[in-house]
């Protein structure tokens, strides 16, 4: 596999302005199916500002500043339990026929509790009683080897779990239903509909455009704040904090770091990442115009990325993607710091079928982030090329083209660019959602030159 560094012009794929709205009927379908799969009298979904993805996917609402519960019962009963501040924000929900209930225990400390302070009373008022069964959704769930207790534990604050146990009258009446939404092959959020794909593409396109503005716009003399500000942030909902970090010789580049006032100098390693709901893009390289030794390592990394794109397809096991990507990296003395690929959504990482030995397969409707982070990186070097894609069979691709022709056109244009300019002819199921698909400029002071297949 011959790798070249040559000038590449990234086309203007278009940056979508208005995020596609999820139709109320789709929220209805999601909520109904989640309740059915949960198999309990009540389904309770926990959320807070950090862990909002499950409730946002089901309702279109996510709490700000405080916690919330989305509760579903028999006969289509639906309740949103929020604190003082989110009560006024709740009308944003796209799911119809939700009754909004105040529970001031969900509010920040120091705010009034004069009206509805007791969560147990609120739950009993809804109809949760002794003898009922409850399925609880947290922000993640534990694998079999992580917990051996007689009763399940939950990734939910203790006061929520304790209150539910008290109301139900039996700790064994509560089970963990988080996998209903987050299982890496069958979860409702792991295989999404055409409307969610359109919303995902909106976030991924905008996040990648922001990253492009950074790596093309950074200049000698910039400090990290100025470099990050070139992203042109417009208020999009973030899936994680904005990252930008640099380091001089003798110091590691800390990829998760937020920008500070450090001056960026020639020869520094540099990395940045921007994530909005639906996709994160990251790029890392050398703040220089050339370095022969670094270039050879970058080529080895690029071969691993190409292997990923050429392996992924509907029906391929996650373990195979992991093994083939890592094997290609190791040919160049590299490895993958984390799983080379994971599912995305409102959160930057929900789960992943791409694990060592995993038999879980890639399915049509999966939104995936290509997350191949190479290690080890000596001294102040940094390399990264993260973007998101959607996996779609022929039927789903036709639905995208029919319902969201602009989204489909951008995806097809990105595929053509990757084939004609980068040299990677994707499997028909892969739809790139990034506006900088597989665009890896190793040298940010000559960012118009990118790695391509020869």
N, C-alpha and C positions, 0 to 999 in steps of 0.2 A: 504494500500500500504506500504509494508515493504521496508525500505531504508537501505542499508548496506554501510559501508566504508571498502573497501578491495583492495588488490593489483590488478591492471589491467595493462596488457601489451598492449600498443597501437601498432598495426602492422605497418610495413612500407608499406603504401599504394602506395608509389611512388610520387615523386614531379615532375610534368611535366616541361620540360625544354623550349621547343619552344611553344610559344602561337599560337594556331590555328588562321590562317588568315581568315577574313571574305571575301568570294568570291565577286568580283566586281558585279556580277549579283544580289547578295543579297542587296548590297548598292543601286543598281538601283531600285529594287523592293521597298525598303523602301522609297526612295526619291519620286518615282512615286506615291505611296500610300499616303504619307504625303501631297503632292500637291493636289491630288484628294480630300482628306478629308477636306483640308483647304477651298476649295470653293471660291477662290479669284483669281484675275488676277496674283497676285504675292504672293509668300510665302517667308517671311524674317525670318531667324533663327539667333538669337543673341548668341554670345559666348564670354567669356573671360577666363582667366586662372582658375578661381574658378568655373565658370559655363560653362563647356565644354561638358557636357554629350549629349545634344541634337545634337549638330553639329557633335560630334564624332560618334554618332550612325548612322547618316545619310550619312556621308562622309568618315569616317576614319581619318579625320583631326581634330586637336584641337589646338587653338592658344597658343603660349608660349610668355609670357611677356605682351601681348597686347590684344585688342579686335578683333573680326572678325564677318562678316556676311556671311551666306550662303543664296543665293537668287535664287529662282526658278520661272520661268515664263512659258508662253505658248510655245508649240512646243518644249518642252524639254530643254529650255534655263536654264543654270546653271552657277552661278557665285560665286566665293569666293573672298570677299573683305577683305583685310588684310592690316596691317601696314608694316613698313620697314623690321622688323625682320622675320615675318612669311611668307613673299613672298618666301624666300628660303626654308622654311619648308613645304610649301603647296604640293609639289610633293608626300608627304607621303600619301595623300588622296587615298582611295581605290575606290571611285566613279569616273568613267571615264567621260571624256568630260566636265570637269569643266574649265571655263576660270578664271584665277586668275587675279584680278585687285588690283592695289595699291591704297590705300587711307591713306595718312600719318596722318590724324586725328586719326587713330587707333593706332598710334605709341606712345611711351612714350614721355613725355615732354622733350624738349631740342633737340630731334632728328630733322633732317631736314624735313621741309615741302615744299621744293623748287619745287617739281615735281607735286604731286597730293594731295593738302591739303584739298580740299573741298568735303565733302561727298555728298552734294546735286548734284554737277556736275557729280560725279561718277554715282550716281543713275539715273540721267537723261540720261547719256550716255548709260546705260544699256537698257533704254526704259521705266522707270517709268515716268509717265506723269500725268498731271491733269486729273481727271476723272477716274483714275484706282482704283481698290480695292486692299487692301493689308491685308494679314493675317500675324500677327507678333507672333513669338514664343519667349518667355522669359525663365527665369530659373525656374519660378513657376507661378501659376495663383491664383487669389483670389476667394474664395467661395462667394456665394451670400450675406452672412451676413457681409462680409468684405468691401464691396464697394457699395455705393448707388448713385454714380454720374450718370448724364444723359448720359455721354459717358464713354466707358471703360477706365480703366487705365492699366498700363503694368509694369511687373517686368523686365524692360529694362532701361538703362540709358536715362535720359531725352533728351540728344542731339540726340539720335537715333530716338526717338519718334517724337521730334519736327521737325527733318529733313524730316521724312516720311510724316508728316502732311503737311509740306510746299510743298513737291514735288507733293503729291496727290491733294492738293488744297482744301481738305475737311477733317476735323478731324474725321467725321463720316465714312470715307471710310476705316478706319483702325480698324480691329477687332483682338481680342486675340485668337490665335490658339494653345496656349501652351498645351491645353488638348488633342489635336491630338496625341501628343507624351506622355503625362504624366498623363492622366486620370488613376485612380487606377485599373480600370477593363478593359477598352477598349483602352488605349493608346498604340501606337506602341512600346514603350519601356517597357510596362508593361507585354506584352505577346510576347516572343521573339522566334526566330527560333533556329534550332538545331546548327547552326554555332555559334550563340551568346552564346548558352549554353556551348559549348566547350570552348570558350574564357573566359566565366565566371568561369568555373571550374578551369582553369589555374590560375587565380588570387586568387580564394578562397583557393585552395590547397596550394599555396605558402604563402599566408598570414597566414593561420592556422599553417603551418609548422614553420613559424617564431615565432609565439606566443608560440608554443610548446618548441622551443629552449630556449625561455626566461624563462618559468615557470619551466622547467626541469634543466636549467643551472644556475639560480641565486644562489649565495652562500652568506653565512654570510661574512661580510666585503666588499661586493660590494657596490658601490654607484649606483645611478639610471642610470647614463650614461653607466657604465659598464654593468649593467643588461640589458639595452635596446640594447646595442651593440651585445649581444648574439643572437639577431634575425638573424644575418647574412644577412643584407640587400644587395641586388645585383643590385639595380637600377630599380626595378619594378615601374611602374607608380602608385603613391599613390592616393587613393580616399579621404584621409584625413591625417592630421598630425599623426605621431606615438605618442602614449600615453603611459606613464609609470609614476605612482605616488605612493608614500608611505606616511604613516603618523603614528606617535606614539600615545600612549594613550592621550586622551584629544583633539585630532585634527581630523577633518574629512579628508577622502581620497577624493581628488578632481579628479574625473575620467577623465576629459578632459585635464588634465595638461600634458604638455610635460616633459620629464625627466630633472632633474638637478643633481647637485653634492651631493645631500643629501645621507648620509650613511644609508643603510638599516640595521635595527636591529631586533633581535628576538622579536616577538610580534606585529610588525607593520602590519597594513593593507596594501595590495599591489594590484595594478591593472595594466593591460597593454592592449593595443589594436593596431592591425596592419590592415590596410585596403588597398588593391590593387584593381584595376579595376576588379570588379566581385564579391568581397566578403570581408567582415571584420570579423576577429575573435577577441574576447576579453575574458580574464580570470581575475578573481579577487578572492582573498582569504586572508588568514592570513599567514604571514611569521613566521610560527611556525610548530611544528610537531604534535601538538594536542591541543584541547581546547574543553571540553565537551559542554559548553554552545553555543559556535559558531557552533559546529557540528549540534546541533539540529536546529538552524536557517538555516544552509546550507541544511539540509534534507527537511525542509519546502519549500525552494526555488526550490530544485530539483523536488519536487512533482509538482510544477507549470510548470517547463520545460517539464516534462513527459506529463502532461495534454495537453500542446501545441502540442507536436509531435503526440499524440494520437487523437487529434481533427482535425488537418488540413487534408483536402482532396479536391479533385476537387468537385465543387458545394457547398461547405460549405460557409456560409455567414461570412464575416469578423467580423460582430458583435457577432456572436456565438463564434468565436475563442477568441475574446477579453473577453467576459463575462465568459467563462469557465476557461480561464487561470487565470483571476483575482480572480475568486471565489476560485479556488484551492489555490492561494497564500494567500488569506485572511483567510483561515482555519488555517494557521500558523502565522497570525498576520502581513502579508506582503501585499504589493501592487505593481503595476507595475509603474515605474516612467514615462514611455512613452508608446506608443503603443507597445504591445507585438508582434512585427513582422512588417516588412515593405518591400517594393520593393527595389531592388538594381540594380546597373549597373555600368556605369563609375563613377557615383556618389554614395556615401555611402547610401543615402536615397533619393529616388525620390518622392514617394508617398506611400500610404498604403490603402488597403481596410479594414484593421483590425483596426476598430474604433468603439466606443460605438454606438450600434444600426445600424451599417452599414449593408445594404442588398446586397452590392457588393460581389460577390462570387469569390472564388479561381478558377483560370482557368489553364488548361494545358499550359505550357510555361512560367509560372510566376517564376522569380527568387526572392526568399524571404530570408531576414535575420531574424533569430530567435533572437529577441532583447528584452528579458525579463529582465529588470533591476529592482532588488528588492529594495523597500524602505518600511519603514525607516531602515537605518543602524546606530546603535548606535556607539558613540565614534569613534574609528578608524577602524571599521570593513568595509570590502568590499566583495561583492559577485557579480560575473557576469559570464555568459557562453553564449557568442554570437557566432553564426556560421551561414552559409548560406546553403540553400537548393534550389533545382529546383523542380517544380511541373510538372509532365509529365504523359500523358495518355499512353495507350499501343502503339499507333501509334508513338508517339514522342519517347518513350523509344526504339522502334525498329529502328527508324531513328538514334538515338545516337549510338546504337550498330553497325549499318551498316556503318555509316560514320566516327565514332570516337570510335573504339573498345577499345582503351586504357582508354579513359574517362569513357566509360560505365563500364569497368572492375573495375575501382577504385570506382565508385559509388556503384556497387553491393557489393564489398568487405566491404565498409563502412556500408552498410545496414546489412550485415551478422554480422559484429563486434557489431553493436548496439544491435542486437537481442541476440547474444550468450554471449556477455561479459557485456553489460550495462543492458540488460534485456528488451529493448524496441523494439517491433516488429512493424515496421513502416507500414503504409498504402502503398500499392504498388506504389502510385503516387509520393511518396517523395523520391527524389534522393539527398543524402547528398553530398555537394561539399567540405566540410571541412575535413582535414586530422586528426582532433581531434574531431570527431562527438560526442556530448554530453559527452565529457570527462571533468568532473568537479573535479579537485583536490582541496579540501578546504584548505589544508595545504601545502604550497609550499616548506617547508623543509622536506616533505615526499610526494613528488608529484607523486610517483608511486601508491599511494592509491587514489581511486576515488569512487564517489558515484554510486551505482548501485541499481537496483530493486532486492529485495530479492526473 
